[in-house]
Amino acid sequence: MSTTETNTDLRGSFRCPVAESRQHCVLHVGGELHPGRLLDESAGGFAVLLDKQPNVEVAQTALLQTDSGYFQVRVMYMAEAPTPLGSRLPESDVPTQWFRLGLGRLGDALPEQEPMVSKFAKRFGLRKRDASGAKG
């Protein structure tokens, strides 16, 4: 085996392509939601295709929502990608730039939720306090 062959796949886990019925995913970055396509997954992470560049940097963490649940992820790479085959968007709606993200899996996560505020508190304009005592 040559050094070229051994250096081409340094991945520590096997990639599994994702069935079309399971490809819908959403990348949560800050307060923004970026719907995308889950292309493949492995024990170590995910490959995601987005139809616009997200406001995210390499090494930044985010939340990925798939049909399997929510995952805390770290952006490993981001690159422009060709328009996917079989895009179901009308020609005028096809984005001009697509982006492929490699996301490292950090662990399972809970969905982002609005803080729970009782009807009583809402009625009187009370808000939940955070750990520092400041109103949120």
VMD Tcl script that draws the C-alpha trace (Angstrom):
set ca {
  {0.00 0.00 0.00}
  {1.42 3.40 -0.95}
  {1.50 6.46 1.32}
  {-0.99 8.14 -1.02}
  {-3.56 5.42 -0.36}
  {-3.06 5.50 3.40}
  {-3.36 9.29 3.58}
  {-6.53 9.59 1.51}
  {-8.88 8.40 4.27}
  {-7.84 9.45 7.73}
  {-11.43 9.19 8.97}
  {-11.79 7.28 12.23}
  {-15.32 6.04 11.54}
  {-17.28 4.70 8.58}
  {-19.55 7.13 6.65}
  {-23.11 6.00 5.96}
  {-25.09 7.68 3.18}
  {-28.49 8.92 4.37}
  {-31.69 7.75 2.67}
  {-33.58 10.53 0.87}
  {-36.52 10.19 3.28}
  {-34.19 11.08 6.20}
  {-32.19 13.88 4.58}
  {-34.09 16.87 5.99}
  {-32.12 18.59 8.75}
  {-31.86 22.02 10.36}
  {-28.67 23.70 11.54}
  {-29.27 26.02 14.51}
  {-26.62 28.76 14.73}
  {-27.27 31.49 17.26}
  {-30.87 32.49 16.62}
  {-30.79 31.49 12.94}
  {-32.21 28.29 11.45}
  {-30.68 26.87 8.27}
  {-32.68 24.03 6.65}
  {-30.47 21.61 4.75}
  {-29.83 18.09 3.49}
  {-28.07 15.50 5.59}
  {-25.79 13.77 3.08}
  {-24.02 11.24 5.27}
  {-23.33 10.48 8.90}
  {-20.87 8.54 10.97}
  {-20.12 7.98 14.63}
  {-17.85 11.02 14.39}
  {-20.09 13.48 12.58}
  {-22.22 14.59 9.67}
  {-21.97 16.07 6.17}
  {-24.68 18.68 5.49}
  {-25.60 20.59 2.33}
  {-27.09 24.10 2.72}
  {-28.52 26.35 0.01}
  {-26.86 29.47 1.44}
  {-23.78 30.25 3.47}
  {-24.55 30.22 7.19}
  {-23.09 32.80 9.53}
  {-20.72 30.26 11.09}
  {-16.96 29.78 11.28}
  {-14.79 26.67 11.35}
  {-14.42 25.43 14.97}
  {-17.67 27.13 16.03}
  {-20.28 24.98 17.77}
  {-23.91 24.70 16.70}
  {-26.95 22.46 17.07}
  {-28.01 20.03 14.33}
  {-31.57 18.73 14.21}
  {-32.15 15.50 12.27}
  {-34.89 12.89 12.28}
  {-32.78 11.06 14.88}
  {-32.76 13.97 17.34}
  {-30.61 16.95 18.23}
  {-26.82 16.94 18.29}
  {-24.23 19.40 19.54}
  {-21.74 19.76 16.67}
  {-18.54 21.61 15.77}
  {-17.95 22.94 12.26}
  {-14.92 21.08 10.90}
  {-14.97 22.53 7.37}
  {-17.17 24.54 5.03}
  {-16.82 24.66 1.26}
  {-18.82 25.75 -1.77}
  {-20.57 22.81 -3.40}
  {-22.15 22.17 -6.80}
  {-25.93 22.34 -7.20}
  {-27.26 18.93 -6.15}
  {-28.76 16.65 -8.78}
  {-32.52 16.30 -8.63}
  {-33.11 19.64 -6.94}
  {-36.88 20.01 -6.77}
  {-36.84 23.80 -6.72}
  {-38.16 25.70 -9.77}
  {-35.27 26.94 -11.94}
  {-35.78 30.54 -10.80}
  {-35.58 29.48 -7.12}
  {-32.41 27.41 -7.35}
  {-29.71 29.06 -5.23}
  {-26.56 30.05 -7.07}
  {-24.29 28.91 -4.24}
  {-24.52 25.76 -2.15}
  {-22.32 24.96 0.83}
  {-21.19 21.63 2.22}
  {-20.35 21.53 5.91}
  {-18.48 18.84 7.77}
  {-19.79 18.72 11.33}
  {-18.04 16.87 14.13}
  {-20.41 15.23 16.61}
  {-19.83 16.50 20.16}
  {-22.81 14.73 21.72}
  {-26.57 14.50 22.00}
  {-28.47 17.67 22.83}
  {-31.92 18.79 23.89}
  {-34.00 20.93 21.53}
  {-33.79 24.67 21.99}
  {-36.86 25.83 23.87}
  {-38.39 29.08 24.99}
  {-38.11 29.56 28.76}
  {-41.20 28.36 30.59}
  {-43.23 31.26 31.97}
  {-46.55 30.70 33.69}
  {-49.75 32.39 32.52}
  {-49.81 34.20 35.88}
  {-46.33 35.62 35.32}
  {-47.18 36.67 31.74}
  {-50.35 38.42 32.91}
  {-48.40 40.61 35.31}
  {-45.41 41.12 33.02}
  {-43.05 39.05 35.16}
  {-40.10 37.38 33.47}
  {-37.92 34.48 34.46}
  {-34.66 35.37 36.24}
  {-31.39 33.78 35.19}
  {-28.78 32.38 37.59}
  {-27.25 35.83 38.14}
  {-30.62 37.23 39.21}
  {-31.06 39.34 36.06}
  {-34.43 39.27 34.36}
  {-34.48 37.42 31.04}
}
mol new
graphics top color blue
foreach p $ca { graphics top sphere $p radius 0.5 }
foreach p [lrange $ca 0 end-1] q [lrange $ca 1 end] { graphics top cylinder $p $q radius 0.2 }
display resetview
